């Protein structure tokens, strides 16, 4: 299920950036301009929908929103089963 969820996030990012053909696991979504300050609330809503509950933004977890790996391992860890070692 974890990969399906992240693929939905990846598809969301690609739909908003038609000039982009791929988003890597460790690509910084902000530095690469795949999301900006206006997109972040929409991303947060998508992640909350996928998680099935409201997500809490803290100074500790906010860095987890910067990459797909961070979203999987930090933000959505409870639904993606991201406790295991990933070789992606």
Order of alpha helices (4+ residues) and beta strands (2+ residues): alpha-alpha-alpha
